[in-house]
Amino acid sequence: MLSTIFKKKVSDEQLANVFVNGILEVIDKGFVEVKSIMEEDPAFSKKPDLSQASDGHFAMIVIVGNMESVGEFFSSSQQRNIEPLVFTRLAESFQMDEHKFRGYFKEYSDFMARVNHPSKVTLYSMSKAMFHKYRLNQYQDDYFKSMDSPNPLFLKRMDEIMKNFLWNWEAFFKRYKVQM
């Protein structure tokens, strides 16, 4: 009860730090498990070999998905304040120039929108991007392989997995209040 009355106030900078650190932590800890789940998915007629797969695609897919969700929970003015801080911290984390990082971000964002068209659901775009970026089509049965489209059963399971990598803003706002 008191925790809902006395929420900790955080600045935009603190929010950006918490958000980036949280996202990077789940990426770091989660990819091995996600890779294993994809390798064992029963929708594939042949077991995918992801032993050499890097977490780069996964990282960018999770980052883009989470950045797209920011607009759902913040006003446009708050979003304009928070996004540059997040991009700066992400670029620093990946030890690259912010402009270059934004370029990668745009590439992935455009790709995810394209493979998810006409849907606008972020979660679906993340699952479809995982399928395409990790080249899983080659492991499907001939029917889905010929369509170059993910088996809907795989996508449904992938949605359940990727849901765990989206920032839980409701839980965040129960504990914190962003200073204006």
C-alpha positions as CSV (number, residue, x, y, z in Angstrom):
1,M,0.0,0.0,0.0
2,L,2.7,2.5,1.0
3,S,4.8,1.6,-2.0
4,T,2.1,2.9,-4.3
5,I,1.9,6.2,-2.4
6,F,5.7,6.7,-2.0
7,K,7.2,5.9,-5.4
8,K,10.8,6.5,-5.9
9,K,11.4,9.4,-8.4
10,V,13.8,8.8,-11.2
11,S,15.3,11.3,-13.6
12,D,15.3,10.7,-17.4
13,E,19.0,9.8,-17.1
14,Q,18.4,7.3,-14.3
15,L,15.5,5.8,-16.3
16,A,17.8,5.4,-19.4
17,N,20.5,3.8,-17.3
18,V,18.1,1.3,-15.7
19,F,16.4,0.5,-19.0
20,V,19.7,0.0,-20.9
21,N,21.3,-2.1,-18.1
22,G,18.2,-4.2,-17.8
23,I,17.9,-4.8,-21.5
24,L,21.6,-5.7,-21.9
25,E,21.4,-8.0,-18.9
26,V,18.5,-10.0,-20.3
27,I,20.1,-10.2,-23.7
28,D,23.4,-11.4,-22.2
29,K,21.7,-14.0,-20.0
30,G,18.9,-15.0,-22.4
31,F,20.4,-15.8,-25.7
32,V,21.9,-19.2,-24.9
33,E,18.5,-20.3,-23.6
34,V,16.6,-18.9,-26.6
35,K,19.1,-20.5,-29.0
36,S,18.6,-23.9,-27.3
37,I,14.8,-23.5,-27.5
38,M,14.9,-22.7,-31.2
39,E,17.2,-25.7,-31.8
40,E,14.7,-28.0,-30.0
41,D,11.5,-26.6,-31.5
42,P,9.3,-29.5,-32.9
43,A,8.1,-27.4,-35.8
44,F,11.4,-28.0,-37.6
45,S,11.9,-31.2,-39.7
46,K,15.6,-30.9,-39.3
47,K,17.3,-29.7,-36.1
48,P,18.7,-26.2,-36.6
49,D,22.4,-25.9,-36.0
50,L,22.8,-22.6,-34.1
51,S,26.1,-23.6,-32.4
52,Q,28.0,-20.8,-34.1
53,A,25.2,-18.2,-34.0
54,S,26.1,-15.0,-32.3
55,D,23.8,-12.9,-30.1
56,G,24.1,-9.9,-32.3
57,H,20.8,-10.3,-34.2
58,F,19.1,-11.2,-31.0
59,A,20.4,-8.1,-29.2
60,M,19.3,-5.8,-32.0
61,I,15.9,-7.5,-32.2
62,V,15.3,-7.1,-28.5
63,I,16.6,-3.5,-28.5
64,V,14.3,-2.5,-31.4
65,G,11.3,-4.2,-29.8
66,N,11.9,-2.5,-26.5
67,M,12.5,0.9,-28.1
68,E,9.3,0.6,-30.0
69,S,7.4,0.0,-26.8
70,V,8.7,3.2,-25.2
71,G,6.1,5.2,-27.3
72,E,3.3,3.2,-25.8
73,F,4.1,4.2,-22.3
74,F,5.4,7.7,-22.5
75,S,4.1,11.0,-23.9
76,S,5.9,12.2,-27.1
77,S,7.8,14.9,-25.1
78,Q,9.0,12.3,-22.6
79,Q,9.9,10.0,-25.4
80,R,12.0,12.8,-27.1
81,N,13.8,13.3,-23.8
82,I,14.4,9.6,-23.1
83,E,15.3,8.1,-26.5
84,P,18.6,10.1,-27.1
85,L,19.8,9.1,-23.6
86,V,19.1,5.5,-24.3
87,F,20.7,5.6,-27.7
88,T,23.8,7.2,-26.3
89,R,24.1,4.6,-23.6
90,L,23.5,1.7,-26.0
91,A,26.1,3.0,-28.4
92,E,28.6,3.3,-25.5
93,S,27.8,-0.2,-24.4
94,F,28.5,-1.6,-27.8
95,Q,31.6,0.7,-28.1
96,M,30.5,2.4,-31.2
97,D,29.7,5.8,-32.5
98,E,26.1,6.8,-31.8
99,H,25.4,7.6,-35.4
100,K,26.6,4.2,-36.5
101,F,24.5,2.5,-33.8
102,R,21.4,4.5,-34.9
103,G,22.1,3.2,-38.4
104,Y,22.0,-0.4,-37.3
105,F,18.9,0.3,-35.2
106,K,17.1,1.8,-38.3
107,E,18.2,-1.2,-40.4
108,Y,16.7,-3.7,-37.9
109,S,13.6,-1.6,-37.3
110,D,12.9,-1.4,-41.0
111,F,13.6,-5.1,-41.5
112,M,11.3,-6.0,-38.6
113,A,8.5,-3.8,-40.0
114,R,8.9,-5.4,-43.4
115,V,8.8,-9.0,-42.2
116,N,5.9,-8.3,-40.0
117,H,3.8,-6.4,-42.6
118,P,0.8,-5.8,-42.4
119,S,0.8,-6.4,-38.6
120,K,2.0,-3.7,-36.3
121,V,2.4,-5.9,-33.2
122,T,5.9,-5.5,-31.9
123,L,6.1,-9.0,-30.4
124,Y,5.2,-10.6,-33.7
125,S,7.9,-8.6,-35.5
126,M,10.5,-9.8,-33.0
127,S,9.6,-13.5,-33.5
128,K,9.5,-13.2,-37.3
129,A,12.8,-11.3,-37.2
130,M,14.4,-14.1,-35.1
131,F,13.2,-16.7,-37.7
132,H,14.6,-14.7,-40.6
133,K,17.9,-13.4,-39.1
134,Y,18.8,-16.9,-37.8
135,R,17.9,-18.4,-41.2
136,L,15.6,-21.0,-39.8
137,N,13.6,-21.5,-43.0
138,Q,16.1,-24.1,-44.3
139,Y,15.1,-26.3,-41.3
140,Q,11.4,-26.4,-42.0
141,D,9.3,-29.0,-43.8
142,D,9.0,-28.4,-47.6
143,Y,5.6,-26.8,-47.4
144,F,6.7,-23.8,-45.2
145,K,10.2,-23.8,-46.7
146,S,8.7,-23.2,-50.2
147,M,6.6,-20.3,-48.9
148,D,9.7,-18.9,-47.0
149,S,7.3,-18.3,-44.1
150,P,7.6,-19.5,-40.5
151,N,5.5,-22.3,-39.3
152,P,2.7,-20.7,-37.3
153,L,3.3,-23.1,-34.4
154,F,6.9,-22.0,-34.2
155,L,5.9,-18.3,-34.3
156,K,3.4,-18.9,-31.5
157,R,6.0,-20.5,-29.3
158,M,8.5,-17.8,-30.3
159,D,6.0,-15.1,-29.3
160,E,5.8,-16.7,-25.8
161,I,9.6,-16.7,-25.5
162,M,10.2,-13.1,-26.9
163,K,7.5,-11.7,-24.5
164,N,10.0,-12.3,-21.7
165,F,12.4,-9.9,-23.4
166,L,10.1,-6.9,-23.5
167,W,10.5,-4.4,-20.7
168,N,7.7,-4.6,-18.1
169,W,6.7,-0.9,-17.9
170,E,3.7,-1.6,-15.7
171,A,5.9,-3.1,-13.0
172,F,8.4,-0.3,-13.4
173,F,5.7,2.4,-12.9
174,K,4.4,0.6,-9.8
175,R,7.8,1.3,-8.1
176,Y,9.0,4.5,-9.8
177,K,7.8,7.8,-11.0
178,V,9.6,9.6,-13.8
179,Q,10.4,13.2,-12.9
180,M,9.2,15.7,-15.4
